[in-house]
Amino acid sequence: MTDRRQFLQIAAGTASLVGLHAAGFFRSAAAADRVEPAGKALDILFLGGTGFIGPHQVEHALARGHRVTVFNRGRKSGLFGGRVEELTGNRDTKIDEGLAALQGDRTWDVVIDNSGYVPRHVRDAVELLGGRCRRYVFVSTVAVYPDLPGVFAEDAPLAELADPSVEQVTGETYGPLKAECDRIVRDALGDKATVVRPTYIVGPGDTTDRFTWWVDRIHRGGDVVGPAHADVAVQVVDVRDLCPWIVTLAENGTPGAFNAAAPAVTRAGLLWGIRATTAADVTFHWLTPELAAELQMPAPMLDWGNESAVFPGTASEAAGLRYRPLMDSALGTLQWWQEQPAERRAKPRGWPTAEQEAAALEKLMG
């Protein structure tokens, strides 16, 4: 079991990696978000727009006074009321009407591509829309870098897709597929392309339920099972920081590739940061790699890899991205989660079961 004193020793021993002050643990809470109208209204087309990050982007764009069109499969038609134009289709040109709703000579100032996961789909969209917009913003991921320990700035080589015919998105293919999409956008559009590579995105509305697990579980208090490899680095970015900044990049016509990742903390540091937002009595018990493998107990967001990979966000900060304190992200996530319907909270994605947690605690506590 690692207590607070031992955690501080871990943090001190990895000071070059962590930097708690830089990560926002001890900064005052960010000022309430205030949205000023843009100097010029833009026509913005969102590919996607109804998942986790899309609504945050769309709402900010609308608040800034932009004219918004969304293109998606129509599964959440009417999500934004009558405030946006909705076009229905499919990224895959082989399914239903495909991209037919986007054909023609209509132009947009900006295309923001949130839903590109398969190279063929992204290539088709770029070929169709690249000449009909002034800026194409592609939301990529830090998973485009090789799955190796190290430090990966934006000019680092990207992962290679071993089989170009693969289109199924799995845990193993997700990164290489996105890497190829990333390349397609930059190679085809040059300075018209803006590529944003976020790390784990957290905050209100998170459909993955990963960060939400730790916030909810720690706020319930008691004995909490922490992940194995507690000293491995982790980076997050709050959706409420990321999405307005993406719109800002579009407004400013900023080219280039950007890691969107707050300064790294350890996995233990992340949990202690969440711990600081509750008065509940919490004791952490840290899994060993052997016990994690034996129990097959998930540690949402914190069970991928056993060595540190760090993604500097220097270029993003230079382009205006600012990161709110972790405490703000934790409390915002908690409030959102507690406001969800009971049936939603009863079916979280990928959380450990009570039985798994009890079995782990029994072994860890002897």
C-alpha positions as CSV (number, residue, x, y, z in Angstrom):
1,M,0.0,0.0,0.0
2,T,1.3,3.4,-0.9
3,D,0.4,6.2,1.4
4,R,0.6,10.0,0.9
5,R,4.2,10.2,2.2
6,Q,5.3,7.4,-0.2
7,F,3.5,9.1,-3.1
8,L,5.4,12.3,-2.5
9,Q,8.6,10.3,-2.6
10,I,7.5,8.8,-5.9
11,A,6.8,12.3,-7.2
12,A,10.1,13.6,-6.1
13,G,11.9,10.7,-7.6
14,T,10.4,11.5,-11.0
15,A,10.5,15.3,-10.8
16,S,11.8,15.7,-14.3
17,L,8.8,13.8,-15.6
18,V,6.0,15.0,-13.3
19,G,6.2,18.6,-12.1
20,L,3.0,18.8,-10.0
21,H,2.9,22.6,-10.1
22,A,3.1,22.6,-13.9
23,A,0.3,20.1,-14.0
24,G,-2.1,22.4,-12.2
25,F,-2.5,20.6,-8.9
26,F,-1.8,23.8,-6.9
27,R,-3.0,26.5,-9.2
28,S,-6.2,28.4,-8.4
29,A,-9.3,27.1,-10.2
30,A,-9.8,28.5,-13.7
31,A,-12.1,31.4,-14.1
32,A,-15.6,30.6,-15.3
33,D,-15.7,30.1,-19.0
34,R,-16.7,33.2,-20.8
35,V,-17.4,33.1,-24.6
36,E,-17.0,36.3,-26.6
37,P,-18.3,36.6,-30.1
38,A,-15.8,36.0,-32.9
39,G,-14.6,38.9,-35.0
40,K,-15.8,37.2,-38.1
41,A,-18.5,34.5,-38.4
42,L,-17.3,31.4,-40.2
43,D,-19.1,28.6,-42.0
44,I,-17.9,25.4,-40.2
45,L,-18.6,21.9,-41.3
46,F,-18.2,19.2,-38.6
47,L,-17.8,15.6,-39.6
48,G,-19.3,13.9,-36.6
49,G,-20.3,16.3,-33.9
50,T,-22.6,14.3,-31.7
51,G,-20.2,12.1,-29.7
52,F,-18.1,13.2,-26.7
53,I,-16.0,16.1,-28.1
54,G,-18.3,17.1,-30.9
55,P,-21.0,18.8,-28.8
56,H,-18.4,20.8,-26.9
57,Q,-17.0,22.0,-30.1
58,V,-20.3,22.8,-31.7
59,E,-21.7,24.6,-28.7
60,H,-18.5,26.8,-28.5
61,A,-18.7,27.5,-32.2
62,L,-22.3,28.6,-31.9
63,A,-21.5,30.7,-28.9
64,R,-18.8,32.4,-31.0
65,G,-21.4,33.2,-33.7
66,H,-20.3,30.8,-36.3
67,R,-22.7,29.1,-38.8
68,V,-22.5,25.3,-38.2
69,T,-23.3,22.3,-40.4
70,V,-22.9,18.8,-39.0
71,F,-22.6,15.7,-41.1
72,N,-23.1,12.3,-39.5
73,R,-25.3,9.2,-39.6
74,G,-28.3,11.0,-38.0
75,R,-28.6,8.8,-35.0
76,K,-28.9,11.9,-32.7
77,S,-30.9,14.1,-35.1
78,G,-32.1,17.3,-33.4
79,L,-29.4,17.3,-30.7
80,F,-28.8,21.0,-31.3
81,G,-32.3,21.9,-32.1
82,G,-32.7,24.2,-35.1
83,R,-29.4,26.0,-34.4
84,V,-27.3,23.9,-36.8
85,E,-27.8,22.5,-40.3
86,E,-27.9,18.7,-40.3
87,L,-26.7,16.6,-43.2
88,T,-27.1,12.8,-43.1
89,G,-24.8,10.2,-44.6
90,N,-21.9,7.9,-43.9
91,R,-18.2,8.2,-43.9
92,D,-18.0,4.9,-45.8
93,T,-19.0,5.6,-49.4
94,K,-20.0,1.9,-49.6
95,I,-22.8,2.3,-47.1
96,D,-26.2,3.9,-47.9
97,E,-25.8,7.3,-49.5
98,G,-22.2,7.7,-48.3
99,L,-20.9,11.2,-48.7
100,A,-23.6,12.2,-51.3
101,A,-24.9,15.0,-49.0
102,L,-21.5,16.7,-49.2
103,Q,-21.1,16.5,-53.0
104,G,-21.4,19.6,-55.2
105,D,-19.5,22.9,-55.2
106,R,-20.6,24.3,-51.8
107,T,-17.7,25.6,-49.8
108,W,-17.0,26.0,-46.1
109,D,-14.4,28.1,-44.3
110,V,-13.4,25.2,-42.1
111,V,-14.0,21.5,-41.9
112,I,-13.4,19.9,-38.5
113,D,-13.0,16.1,-38.8
114,N,-13.8,14.4,-35.6
115,S,-14.9,11.0,-36.9
116,G,-12.0,9.8,-39.1
117,Y,-10.7,6.4,-38.1
118,V,-10.2,4.5,-41.3
119,P,-7.8,5.8,-44.0
120,R,-10.1,5.1,-46.9
121,H,-12.8,7.2,-45.3
122,V,-10.5,10.1,-44.5
123,R,-9.0,10.0,-48.0
124,D,-12.4,10.2,-49.6
125,A,-13.4,13.1,-47.4
126,V,-10.2,15.0,-48.1
127,E,-10.5,14.5,-51.8
128,L,-14.1,15.7,-51.7
129,L,-13.8,18.6,-49.4
130,G,-10.1,19.6,-49.4
131,G,-10.5,22.0,-52.3
132,R,-13.7,23.5,-50.9
133,C,-12.5,24.7,-47.6
134,R,-9.8,27.1,-46.4
135,R,-8.8,24.9,-43.4
136,Y,-9.1,21.2,-42.6
137,V,-8.8,20.4,-38.9
138,F,-8.3,16.7,-38.2
139,V,-8.6,15.3,-34.7
140,S,-6.0,12.7,-34.4
141,T,-4.5,11.1,-31.2
142,V,-1.2,10.6,-29.5
143,A,-1.8,6.9,-30.2
144,V,-0.3,7.7,-33.7
145,Y,3.1,7.4,-32.2
146,P,4.8,4.0,-31.8
147,D,3.7,2.0,-28.8
148,L,7.1,2.5,-27.0
149,P,8.4,4.3,-24.0
150,G,10.0,7.7,-24.7
151,V,9.3,11.3,-25.4
152,F,7.3,12.0,-28.6
153,A,7.2,15.6,-29.9
154,E,5.0,16.4,-32.9
155,D,7.9,15.7,-35.3
156,A,8.5,12.2,-34.1
157,P,7.9,9.3,-36.6
158,L,4.4,7.9,-36.5
159,A,3.4,4.3,-36.2
160,E,3.2,2.2,-39.4
161,L,0.1,0.3,-40.5
162,A,1.4,-3.2,-41.2
163,D,-1.5,-4.2,-43.5
164,P,-2.9,-1.3,-45.5
165,S,-6.0,-3.4,-46.2
166,V,-7.1,-3.5,-42.5
167,E,-10.1,-1.3,-41.7
168,Q,-11.3,-2.9,-38.5
169,V,-10.6,-0.6,-35.5
170,T,-9.4,-2.6,-32.5
171,G,-7.1,-1.8,-29.6
172,E,-4.2,-2.9,-31.7
173,T,-5.1,-1.2,-34.9
174,Y,-6.5,2.1,-33.6
175,G,-3.2,3.9,-33.4
176,P,-1.7,2.8,-36.7
177,L,-5.0,3.5,-38.5
178,K,-5.2,7.0,-37.1
179,A,-1.5,7.5,-38.0
180,E,-2.3,6.7,-41.6
181,C,-5.3,9.1,-41.5
182,D,-3.0,11.7,-40.0
183,R,-0.5,11.3,-42.8
184,I,-3.2,11.5,-45.5
185,V,-4.5,14.8,-44.2
186,R,-1.1,16.4,-43.9
187,D,0.3,15.0,-47.2
188,A,-2.8,16.0,-49.2
189,L,-3.4,19.5,-47.7
190,G,0.0,20.8,-46.5
191,D,-0.4,24.2,-44.8
192,K,-4.2,23.9,-45.1
193,A,-4.1,21.1,-42.6
194,T,-4.3,21.4,-38.8
195,V,-3.8,18.1,-36.9
196,V,-4.6,17.9,-33.2
197,R,-3.3,14.8,-31.3
198,P,-5.0,14.6,-27.9
199,T,-4.1,12.3,-25.1
200,Y,-6.8,10.9,-22.8
201,I,-9.7,13.4,-23.0
202,V,-11.6,13.8,-19.7
203,G,-14.4,15.9,-18.3
204,P,-18.2,16.2,-18.5
205,G,-19.9,14.1,-21.2
206,D,-17.1,11.4,-21.4
207,T,-18.7,8.4,-23.1
208,T,-15.8,6.2,-22.3
209,D,-16.4,6.3,-18.5
210,R,-12.6,5.8,-17.9
211,F,-11.7,8.9,-15.9
212,T,-15.2,8.9,-14.4
213,W,-14.5,5.6,-12.7
214,W,-11.7,7.0,-10.7
215,V,-13.6,10.1,-9.7
216,D,-16.7,8.2,-8.7
217,R,-14.9,5.5,-6.9
218,I,-12.6,7.8,-4.9
219,H,-15.5,10.0,-3.9
220,R,-17.3,6.9,-2.5
221,G,-14.3,6.6,-0.2
222,G,-12.9,3.5,1.6
223,D,-10.3,1.1,0.3
224,V,-9.6,1.8,-3.4
225,V,-7.6,-0.5,-5.7
226,G,-5.1,1.5,-7.6
227,P,-3.5,0.4,-10.9
228,A,-0.3,-1.5,-11.3
229,H,2.9,0.4,-12.4
230,A,1.8,3.4,-10.3
231,D,4.9,5.4,-11.3
232,V,4.1,5.3,-15.0
233,A,3.3,8.7,-16.6
234,V,-0.2,9.7,-17.7
235,Q,-1.4,12.8,-19.4
236,V,-4.9,14.1,-19.8
237,V,-6.7,17.1,-21.4
238,D,-10.1,18.4,-20.3
239,V,-12.7,18.5,-23.0
240,R,-13.6,22.0,-21.9
241,D,-10.1,23.2,-22.7
242,L,-9.5,21.1,-25.8
243,C,-12.7,21.8,-27.8
244,P,-12.8,25.6,-27.6
245,W,-9.1,25.6,-28.5
246,I,-9.8,23.5,-31.6
247,V,-12.3,26.1,-32.7
248,T,-9.7,28.8,-32.0
249,L,-7.2,27.0,-34.3
250,A,-9.9,27.0,-37.0
251,E,-10.6,30.7,-36.5
252,N,-6.9,31.6,-36.6
253,G,-6.1,29.4,-39.6
254,T,-3.3,27.8,-37.6
255,P,-1.4,25.1,-39.5
256,G,0.6,22.2,-38.2
257,A,0.4,19.3,-35.8
258,F,-0.1,19.7,-32.1
259,N,0.0,17.3,-29.1
260,A,-2.8,18.2,-26.8
261,A,-1.6,16.8,-23.5
262,A,-1.2,18.5,-20.1
263,P,2.1,18.0,-18.3
264,A,2.6,14.4,-17.2
265,V,1.9,13.1,-13.7
266,T,2.3,9.5,-12.4
267,R,-0.7,7.3,-12.3
268,A,-0.5,7.5,-8.5
269,G,-0.3,11.3,-8.8
270,L,-3.5,11.4,-10.9
271,L,-5.3,9.4,-8.2
272,W,-4.0,11.6,-5.4
273,G,-5.0,14.7,-7.3
274,I,-8.6,13.3,-7.5
275,R,-8.3,12.4,-3.8
276,A,-7.7,16.0,-3.0
277,T,-11.3,16.9,-4.2
278,T,-13.1,14.9,-1.5
279,A,-13.3,14.8,2.3
280,A,-14.0,11.1,2.2
281,D,-11.6,8.7,4.0
282,V,-9.7,7.0,1.2
283,T,-6.9,4.4,1.3
284,F,-5.1,3.4,-1.8
285,H,-3.9,-0.2,-2.4
286,W,-1.8,-0.6,-5.5
287,L,-2.0,-3.7,-7.7
288,T,1.2,-5.5,-8.6
289,P,1.5,-6.4,-12.3
290,E,1.2,-10.1,-11.4
291,L,-2.0,-9.7,-9.4
292,A,-3.5,-7.5,-12.1
293,A,-2.9,-10.2,-14.6
294,E,-4.2,-12.9,-12.3
295,L,-7.4,-11.1,-11.5
296,Q,-8.0,-9.6,-14.9
297,M,-9.3,-6.6,-13.1
298,P,-9.6,-3.5,-15.3
299,A,-8.0,-0.2,-14.2
300,P,-9.8,2.2,-16.6
301,M,-7.5,4.5,-18.6
302,L,-4.5,3.3,-16.4
303,D,-3.9,-0.3,-17.5
304,W,-2.3,0.3,-20.9
305,G,1.5,-0.1,-20.9
306,N,4.0,-0.5,-18.2
307,E,6.6,2.1,-19.2
308,S,6.2,5.9,-19.6
309,A,5.5,7.6,-22.9
310,V,5.4,11.4,-22.7
311,F,3.9,13.8,-25.3
312,P,5.1,17.4,-24.9
313,G,2.5,20.0,-25.6
314,T,4.8,22.9,-26.1
315,A,3.5,23.7,-29.5
316,S,-0.1,23.6,-28.4
317,E,0.6,25.9,-25.5
318,A,2.3,28.3,-27.9
319,A,-0.8,28.2,-30.0
320,G,-3.0,29.1,-27.0
321,L,-4.0,25.9,-25.3
322,R,-4.3,26.2,-21.6
323,Y,-5.0,23.4,-19.1
324,R,-7.3,23.8,-16.1
325,P,-6.3,22.2,-12.8
326,L,-7.0,18.5,-12.4
327,M,-9.2,19.2,-9.4
328,D,-11.5,21.2,-11.8
329,S,-11.7,18.3,-14.2
330,A,-12.5,15.9,-11.3
331,L,-15.2,18.0,-9.8
332,G,-16.8,18.8,-13.2
333,T,-16.8,15.1,-14.1
334,L,-18.4,14.2,-10.8
335,Q,-21.1,16.8,-11.1
336,W,-21.9,15.7,-14.6
337,W,-22.0,12.0,-13.6
338,Q,-24.3,12.6,-10.7
339,E,-26.7,14.4,-13.0
340,Q,-27.0,11.4,-15.3
341,P,-30.2,9.3,-15.2
342,A,-30.0,6.3,-12.9
343,E,-30.2,3.9,-15.8
344,R,-27.1,5.5,-17.3
345,R,-25.1,5.3,-14.1
346,A,-26.2,1.7,-13.6
347,K,-24.4,0.7,-16.8
348,P,-21.0,2.3,-17.0
349,R,-18.5,1.1,-19.6
350,G,-15.5,-1.0,-18.5
351,W,-15.7,-0.5,-14.7
352,P,-14.4,-3.2,-12.4
353,T,-17.1,-5.2,-10.7
354,A,-17.6,-5.2,-6.9
355,E,-16.5,-8.8,-6.9
356,Q,-13.3,-8.0,-8.7
357,E,-12.6,-5.2,-6.3
358,A,-13.3,-7.3,-3.3
359,A,-11.1,-10.1,-4.6
360,A,-8.2,-7.7,-5.2
361,L,-8.5,-6.1,-1.8
362,E,-8.6,-9.5,-0.1
363,K,-5.3,-10.4,-1.6
364,L,-3.7,-7.0,-1.1
365,M,-4.8,-6.6,2.5
366,G,-4.0,-10.2,3.4
